């Protein structure tokens, strides 16, 4: 180890110890014969002092030091003189009298100061994200993210869930948003798609007998971006066999209660209230009403149930699935599938928090005859169904159990937990609203040689404004 302690570790009872610290220079103050440095790492800040008679050659080298240089120092822990103690810092009782200094790496002058309160454009922050992440205010969000993942994994492990990874390169099944396509060099003319969600694979895992699956999954959607969307995002994805809606509700209510207790010190009241989709629309004009005023629980959770199974596409003059075609119809409405499609309710449900949808799921269709009927209603014949979803439909012929699931948008949940207005504040390397990465300049052009290997020619298109 290069260091004996971190920059947030030393206290008054460490006075007199010989220590070694490493970190970045947060500030430098020259007080005549004394040079003071605030040394920073991810754990905190420690004041170090260079004195001519004590620091020797290190005092002369200290003249070279500038903000964001990476250094290593050795020295003795001293009690700060009376009147110089900083009660705002956990290490504010002590300082390090430097005896040795090593410059591990110099730094250019940063394009902005590493301060919590900062007046700089978001694009500049994202271009220099590695500097932005040094700010405590930003870094704290990723400690929060780490702790959220720990809570989720521990909670689900105790309930006998198995964490399973599903493929990133998969088959394109165009439903909803556009897929991100990946050309295959080894299969000319063929394309993979990046998954919009692990939907089909997690249903296959239920056929496999896994029974309780979850995954903290990356999802990709090539859609027109709004303020709170990203082309790639993270979901807690979950599926269970031999369950009904109440099992899903109970599990996620307990999980949210634990998350808010551990991360915010807030005790949520469960069960969460439930509201039918029709009531939400008629009473609030929205399928994700904000009930904070009515409920007086800062965080107002609400289950929305009884969504319509279908919606009518007037432009194409056909019925479509409101969610996706694997959502089961309400058992009391099966007779309505022959007529009155606009009255058929689905077994889908959304979890709303403070007027934002943070999760969605449904009980799935597990019978092949019912699945074929739903496909027929939305204009997918048997041949087309097997072309798109054949691997799932074939699996269903080998004993599919009743099953259902749910997915929570972790980026949105984290933004709410952190009190941030944008999910970009809780994503390590986010894209802009135009799906552009200022750090890497992605997306970017590629060499013609790479395109030739893939058999691809670029056709220039005029972008819509």
N, C-alpha and C positions, 0 to 999 in steps of 0.2 A: 504493500500500500504506500502511495506517495505521501499520504497525510495521516496524522494521528487522530485528528478531530475534524468535524465539519465546521462551517462558519456560523452555525446556529446552535452549537453544542455547549460552549464554555460558559461557566457561571462563576460566582464569587468563590465557591469552594474549590475551584481549580487554580486559585492564585498560587504562584510559585512553580507551577509545572512547566517543563520544557515541552513545547508542542510544535507540530508542523501542520500548516494549513495550505490549501490550494483553492484558487478561485479566480473570479474576474474582478477587476478594479471598478467599483461602483462610483467612487469619487476620490479626488486627491486634493488635499489642502496643505499649502506650504506656509507655515507660521514662522518665518525667519529660520531659526536653526532646527526647528522641529517640522517633520513632514508626517502628516496623518493620511492614512488610506483607509477607506471603507472597503473591505474585501467581502465579496458576495459569492455564494453558491446556492444551490436549490434549497438548502436548509435554513438560510438566514444570512445575517450580516455581522461581521466582527470588525472592530476598529483596530488597526495596527499602527505602530508609531516607529519612526526612524529618528534616532538621536545620534549626533556625530560621535561622541565618545563611546557609546554602547554598540552602535550598529556598524562601525568601521567602514569597510569597502561597500557594504550594502547601502549605506547612507548616500554615497556618491552615485551608485547605480539607480537609486530611487528618483534621481532627477530625470531619468528617461521615461518614467512611468506615466501612462495616460489611461483614460477611461477605457475599459473593456480589454486591456492587456490581461493575459492569463499568467498568473505568477504562483510561485511556491515560496513560502517563507518559513523560517524556523525562528523561534524566540521563546521568551518567558512570559507567562500570564501575570499581569500586574493588576492591582486594584486601581480603578480610575480615581484621580484626585477629586477631593471634595468639590462639588459644584459642577463637575463635568459628567456626572452619571446621567445616562439617558434611559429614563423609565419606560420609554416607548419600545425599546428593544429588549428581547429576552437576554441578550448578551451585553446589555448596557451598563453592567457593573464593572466590566473588565476591558482591558486592552492588551495587545500583544506587543512587547518590546522586542523589535526585530534584531536578530543577530546574523541571519543569512537570508539572502534573496536570490532567487533564480527566476529569470523571465522565461516561462515555458513557451509563450507565443505573444508577439505584439499584435496590435489591432489597428486597422484603419479607424479614422474618426467616424462613428456611426452616423447614419443619415437622420436619426432622431435619438433623443435621450431615452435611456431606459428608466422611465418613470411611470407610475401607475396612472396619474392624471396626465394625459398626453393629447395635444391638439395636432393630429396628423391624419391624413386621409386613410381610409381603409385599404385602398389599393397599395399605398406605400407600406402599410403594416404587413399586408400579405406578401408583397415582394420580398420583404426582409423578415419573413415569419420567424426565422431562427433568432433574430434579435427581439422581436415582439414577444416570443415565448419566454424570454428572460425576465419580463415584467411580472412581478408577483401576482398582480390582478389577473393576468392572462393564464399564468401557470397554474393558479389555484383551480381553475376550471377543469384542468386535466387530472389533478389529484381527485377532484370530485368524480370525474368519469371513471377513473381507476377504482375508486371505492364503490361506485354504483355497480360495476361489473362484479366485484367481489361479493357484494350482498346478493345479487341475482344468482350467481353460481352456487353460493352456499345454501340459499333458500331452496333452489330447485334440486340440488343434490340430496338434501334431507327428504325430499318428496319422491326420490327414486327416479328422477329424470336422467336421461343419458344425453350428453352433449355430442352431437353428430355434425360433421361438416358436409356440405353438399357442394357440387361442382360450380365453379365460376364460368367455365366454358361449357355452354349447354346448347340446347336446340331452341331456335327462335319459335315462339308461340305467340304471334301478334295479338295481344288483347290489351286494351287500355292504352297506356303510354307506348311510345316507340321503343323498340329494342336498340341497344348498342350492338352493332354487328362486328364480328372479328373474322376476317377472311382466313381460310385454311390453305397453307402452302402445299401440304401433303395431299390434300383433296381439292384439286383445282375446281373453282366454281362453287365450292361449298363454303358455308359460313357458320360459325358459332354465334351465339348471342350471350351477352352478359345478363345474368338473371335479374328480372325486375323484382322477384322474391323467390324464395325456395319452395313455392307452393306445391308444385307437382312432386318434387323429390320428398317433401315431408309426408305427403299422402302415401307415396310408395313405401316409406319407412313404416307407416302404420300397417300396410299390407305385410311388411317384413316381420311384424311381431315385436317391434321395438316398444310399442305401447305408450311410452312417455319420452318424447324427443324435445330438445331445445337447441338453439344455436344463436349466438350473437353474430348476425350475418350481414355482410355487405350486399347492398342492393343497388341496381343501376337502372335509371329511367331517362331516356332521351326526350325530355318534355320541355315545353316552354317554361322557363324558370320564373318563379315569383320570389318575393322578398325572403320567404322562409323555406326555400327549397334548394336542394343540391342535386347534381347529376348522379352522385354516389352518396349513399347515406347508410346508416346502421340501424338494424332492427333487432329486437329480441323476438325471435321466431319460435313458436311453440305449438306442439300438436299432441293430442292424447286420444287413445282408443277407449271405447266403452264408456262414454261420458255424455252429458247433455250440457245445455247452456249454463245451468246453475253451478256445475263443477268449474267451468271457466271463470264465471263471475267470482265465486268464492276464492279461487286461487289468486286471481289478480288483485282482489281487494286486500287480501292478507299481504301480498307482496308489496303493494303500494303503501300500505300501512307501515310495514317494516322499513321501506326505503325512506319515507318521510320522517319516521322516528329517528333513524340512524343518521341521516344526512342533514336534516333541518331541525331536529328536536321538536317536531310537530306531531301531535297525536291525531290521526284521521279517524273519523267516525265511520264504522262500517256496519251494515252493508251500505253501499252507495245507492242513492235514489235511481229509479229507472223511469224512463219515459218512452212512450211509443212514438215512432217516427211521425205519424200523422198528427199527434198532439204537438210535437216540437215545431212542425211546419206551420200549423194553424195558429199556435199561441205565440211563437217567437219568430216565425218566418225564417227559420234556420234549422238544419239537422244537427247543429252543434251549439246549442244555447249556452250562454254564460250565466250561471246561477249564483254568482258570488253575492249579489244583493239579497236574493231570496233566502239563501242558506246562511248568510251572515258569516265553514270548515275549510279564510284567505285562499284556500285551494278548494274549488268546488268541482268534485268529480260527479259524473253522471253517465249512466248506461243508456244508450239509445237502442231500442229493440223494435222488432216488427217492421223492418225496412221492406219496401216493395221488392219482389224478386226480379221484376222486369222494368225496363223503361222503353218508351217508343221513340225511335229515331225518325223524326218527321222528314228529314232531308232524304234519307235512304228508304223511307217507308217500310220499316221492319222493326221487330222487337229485339232488344239487346238485354244482356244481363246487367242488373244494377251494380253488382260487385264483380263476380266472375262466374263462369258457367258451372262450377263445381259446388256452388252454394245450394244447400237443401231447401226445398220449399217447406213452409209450415205444414205440419201433418193435417191440420184441419182444413187446409186449402187445396188439397190434392185434386178434388173434383173440379176446381176452378181452372185447372190446366187445360181443360177442353174448351173453356170459354172464359170470358171476364179476366183476361190475363192481367189487367191493370189492378185487380183486387187481390192477386196472389201475394201473400206475405212470405218473406224469406226467414230463414233461421240465422240471420246475420246480426251482428251487434257491434257497436262502436263504443269506445270509452272516450268521453269528452272531459277535458280539464280546462277550466277558465275560458270556455268558448273556443277551444282548439281540440281537434281530433288528435289524440295521441296514440290510439290503437284501434285495430279493427280485426274482426274474425267472423267465423261462422261454423255451424255444424255442416259437414260435407255430405254430398251424395255418395253413397257407397254401393248402391244397387245399379247394375248396368242398364236395366230396362228404363229406370227413371232418368239416368244420365242421358240415354239416347233420346228420350222424349224432350228433355230440356234443350239438347243440341238441335233437334228438329224445329222447335219453336223459334230459336234464334237464327235459323237458317244455315245450320251446319249439318250437312248430310253425313251418312255413316262413313263414306269414303274420305270426305274432308276431315271428319273427326279423327279418324285413324292416321291421316296424314299429319295432323297437328299434334295430337295427344296420344298416338297409338301406344307408346310405351306405358302410359298410365292406364289406359283402358284395358290393355292386355293384362297388366298386373291385377286389375280388379276382377279378372276371371278366375283368379286363384285364391279366393276367400278374403275379401276386403272386410275388415270389421267396421262397425259404426265408429266414426271418429270426427273430431272437430279441433279447431285451434284458434290461435290469436297471435297477432304481432303488434308490438309496441315500437313506435319510432323513438329510439333512444336519444337522438340528437335533440328532438323537440322537448322531450321530458327533461333532459339535462339543462336546456336553455331556461326552462321554467324553474328548475331547482336552483340554478345559479343566478336567477333574476336578470337574465340577459334578453334583449329584444330580438336577437338574431341567432339562428343555429350556427352561423359561421363562427361565433365566439366560443363554441364548445367542440369544434372540429379542428384537429391539429393542423391540417393543411387544406383549407377549404378553397373552393372555386368562387369566382365572382358571380353576380347575377347573370352574366353572359356565358357562364360555364367555362371561364378562362382562369388558368392558374398563373398569377403574376410571378410566382417564385420560379417555376420551370418553363414558363411561356408555352404550356400545353393548352390546347392542341396546336401542333406545329406540322409543317410539311416534312415529308420523308424523302429519302433518296429515290431517284428513278429506278435504281437497281432493285430496291426492295419492292417497288410496285410491279416491276417486270416479273420478279419471282412469283408474285401472287396473281399475275395475269390481270392487273388492274390498270386502267387508264383514267386519268382525272378529267372530268368534264366540268368546266368552269360554269358555275351557276350564279346568277345575280340574286343576292340575298334580299329577302323582303324587309322593308323598313317599317 
